[in-house]
Amino acid sequence: MTALHWARVGESTFVGGLWFLYGVHRLLGRLPFLLCLYPVVLYYWAARPAARQASLQYLQRMHARHGGGEAPGWRHSLRHFLSFADTLLDKMLASSGRYRFDRLRQVGREPLLEMIRRGQGGIIATAHVGCLELCQASADRQPGFRLNVLVHTAHAERFNRVLRRLHPDSGVRLLQVTQVDAATAVMLAERVARGEFVAIAGDRIPVTATAATTTRAPFLGHDAPLPIGPYVLAALLKCPLYMMVCLREAGGHVMHFEPLAERVELPRGRRPQALAAHAAQFAQRLEQRLAAAPYDWFNFFPFWDQPVAGAEHDHRH
């Protein structure tokens, strides 16, 4: 599989089409929405062999590690794409406040609520799985929970502008950054000191990925490049590190909050090993969650083979 960075794939999201489909749902309901969306997804699945192959590779590696029914084939890959299409509606409903929150179950949030009551901020590592926008919408519904979400690309920012129009009064702030530099770190430090939280993806390497900004950790039995940003920020800001994912379950969604570290330590002389260990913990927790919802993984690019400048690793897997 040809190595390709995730940012070069693009979001392939047509904003006008999203508004049309959102209108279809408001007027006619979920089934007509899906009937309009599925042909688009089918075309995209057929026309994007690299994305299709990446989906199949992920599903096969998930099956090899955790089993579950027959070995994945192209039919399962199409189901994977349709799962993403279904989630697009949930993203828009969550962002507009129209999602039925009685269908959202939250697990492990008590320590986070205690931090909010104390006015203590922190770093939250997230992933491109399930409906992250439900996590953001929940922040709006929780008094005192101020969330800053770091997004890497203009592609994501375009989609986020649609979501902001759906809910202009949201207390969630979306911050577009390509790299966390000193100025960005100072700004984030001020926000965490005010008791705010910063959400940053733990499953996508920077747009200009180098060996200095990434590490490698096992995910589904194969080493993958992962960002070091969540762990460097948590260490720099001396604050707790959490993980937050929102996955589909029967009848709705379940949101998981998990503590990863009360304090991230990066000892001098052992910094690379410490970063790799934190990334490996994140990858292991993510794998455990996805084993229960394998079609909720939305990284449709060669995840294990992304190019990292200055890094040498074995591609024989």
N, C-alpha and C positions, 0 to 999 in steps of 0.2 A: 504494500500500500504506500503510495507516494506521501511523503511527509508534508503536512500542511498545517500552518498555524490557524487556530480557531478564528482569529480576527479576520483572516482573509476569506473565510467562508461567508461572512455577513449574516444578518438576521433574516434576509429575504422576506421581510414583512412589508406589505403595501398598506400604508396608513389609511388611504381612502377606502380600501377594501375592508379594513378593520371596522371603520365607522359604519359601513354598509351592513356588515354582518351583525354588529352590535344593535343596529336598528331593526334588523330582521328578528333578533331575539326578543327585543322589547315589544315588538308588535305581535309576533307569532309564536314565540316560545323556543325551547331548546332544540326540539326535533327539526323544525325547518332550518334553524341555524346550522345544525350539523349536516343537513342535506345539501345546503349551499357550500359548506366548507369542505366536505369530504372529497368532492371531485377535484378541488384545488390541491388538496393534500396528495391525492392519488397521482395527479400530474407531476407534482414536485418529487414524489417518491420515485416515479418512473424516469424522470429527467435528470436526477442527481445521483449518478452511480456511486460517487465518493461518499455521500451522506448515507446512502443505502448500505454500502459495504461497511461503513463505520458502525452503523446500527447493528448489523448482523454480527460484527466482531464482538461488540459489547455483549449482546445477548448470548452468544456462544460461550464467552468467558464467564458470564454469570451462571449459565447452565452447568458448565464444567465445575464450578466451585460449589454451587448450591443446589444443583439438580432441579427437579420440578417439571414433570411431564416430558413430552417428546423433545428431541434436539431441535433447536431453533432453525428455521429456514426463512425463505423470503416472505412467506405469509406472516411470520411473527414480526419481521422487520416492518411490514406495512402496518401491523397492529401497533407497533411502537410509534410510528408517525401519527397514526390516528389518535393515539393517546395524547400526543402533544397538541393536536388540533383541538381536542376536547378541553384541554387545560387552558388554551387561549381564551375561551369564553370565561372560565373561572377567574382568570387574571383580570379581565375587564370588569366582571361582576364584583370582584373583591375591591378593585380600585374605585368603583363608582358607589360603593356602599350597598350594592344590591345583592350581594351574596347572603344566603341565609346562614347566619352565624350559629344557629342552633345545630347546623350540620358540621361544625368545626369542633373537634376534640383537642384539648391541649394537655400535653404530658410534660411534667418536669419543670413547670414554670415558677414554682414557689421560690427557689433561690433567686431567680431574676427579679421577682416582685419585691423580695426583701431588699435587694440592691436599689431598686427604684425608690422604695420607702426611705432608705438611708441617704438618697441623693448621690449614690455611687454609680459611675459610668463604667463602660467596659467595651471590649471588642467581641463581635459575634461573627464567627466564620459560617458562611452559608455555602450553598451549592446550587447548580442549575438542575435541580430536581423538583418535581411537583410544582406547586403553586406558591412561589415565594411571596407573591403579592398579598396572599392571605396573612403572612407574617407581618407585612407592612401595614395592612388594614387593621390587624389586631393591635398594633402599636397605637394607632389612632384611637382605639376603643379603650385603651388602658391609660388612665390619668397619670401624667408624669413620665410616660415612656416616650422619650424623644429619640428618634432613630435617624441616623445619617447613613445612606446606602451609597457605597462607592461603585460606580459603573465605569467600565473600561473604554467603551467605544461610542462613536457617534451613532452607530446602528442601534445600540441599546438605548441611547438618548432619544432617538426619534420615537421609539415605541413608548418610552417613559413619558414623553410629552403628551401622547395620547392618553395615558393613564392619569396624568396630572389634570388634563382637561375634564376628565370624568369626575375628579375629586379635587378641585382647586384649593380647598381649605385643609388639605392633609398636613399633618405635622411632620410627616416623613420627608426628609430632604434627600434629593438625589444629586450626588456630586460626581461629575465626570472627571476621571483622572486616567492618564495613560501610565503614569509612574508615580509612586509615592516618594516625592523629593522632600528636602528639608522644610520648605515652606508649607507643603501639604501636612507634614508631620506636626508642625507647630500649630496649625489650624485645628487639626484633629485633637491634639493634646488639650487645647483650650475647651473644646466641646466635651471631651471626656471628663475634664476637671469640673465642668458644670453639671455633671451627672447624666450626660447624654451617652448614647451607644453608637458605635460605628460598625456597620455590617460590611464585610468584605468577602468576596468569593474565595473559597479554599480549593476550588477545582479548576480554575483557569489561570494559566500563567500570563504574565504581563505581555502587552502588545509587542514590546521590544525585549523579548525574553533573552536573558544571558545566564551563564552558569552562576553569576553572582546574585541573581534575583529568583532563582529556582532551586529546587532540590528534587530528589527522586525517592519515591516510596512505593511499596507494593500495593496494588489495587487489583482485585480479582486475579491474584496469582501472578501478575506481571508488573514490573517496575514502570511507573508513569511519572512524567514531569509535573511537579506541583509548585505553586507559588509559595514563597516564604513570607509574603506580606502580612498575613494575620498574626504570625508569631513574632515577627520583628516589631510590629506596632504594639502588640501586647507587652513585649519586653521593654520597649522604649517608654511606653506610657505607664508602666508599672501597674497594670490593671488586670482584672480577671478576663479569661478567655472562655467564651461559650460557643456552642454549635447550635444552629437552628435550621431545621428542615421541615417542610410541609408536604406530606404525601397523601395520595388518594387512598381511601378505604371505603368499604361498603357504605353507601348512603351519604358520603361526604369526604372530609379530609381530617387528618390528624397532624397536629403540629408538635414537633419534638424539640424541647430545649435540653441541652446536655452540657454540664460543665466540663471543659477540657483541661483547664489549669487555673488555680487561684492566682498564681503568679508565674509568668514564663521567664525562666532563667536561661541565658545564653552565655555560658562560661567562656572566658577568653581561652583560646587554645582548643576548645571543644565545640565551638559555635556551629560548624557544619553538621557535626553529629547530632547536636541538640535540635537543630532545625529539622533534620531528617526524621528524628524521633517524633517531633510534634506533628509533622506532615503525615507520618505513618499512622499515628493515633487517629488523626482526622479521617484518613482514607479507610481505616479499619471500621470506624463508627459509621461512616457513610455506606460502606459495603453492607454492614449489618442491617441498616435501614432499608437499603434498596433490595435486599434479598426478599423482603416482604412485599415490595412494590416495584418489580424489575422494569416495568414499562414507564416508570416515572423519571427516567434518566434522559435529560435533554441536551446532550452534547453530541451533535451529529457531525463529527469530524474525527479524524484518526487520533484518538485521545492519547494513546500510548506512544505515538511516533511524531509528536510535534517537534519542530526544530528549535533547538536552544543554542544560541551563538556561544561558541567556546566550550561546549560540553561534548564529551565523548562517552557514548554508552553503547551497549550491545543491542543490535536490532534483530538478533536471531529469534526473539520470542514471537 
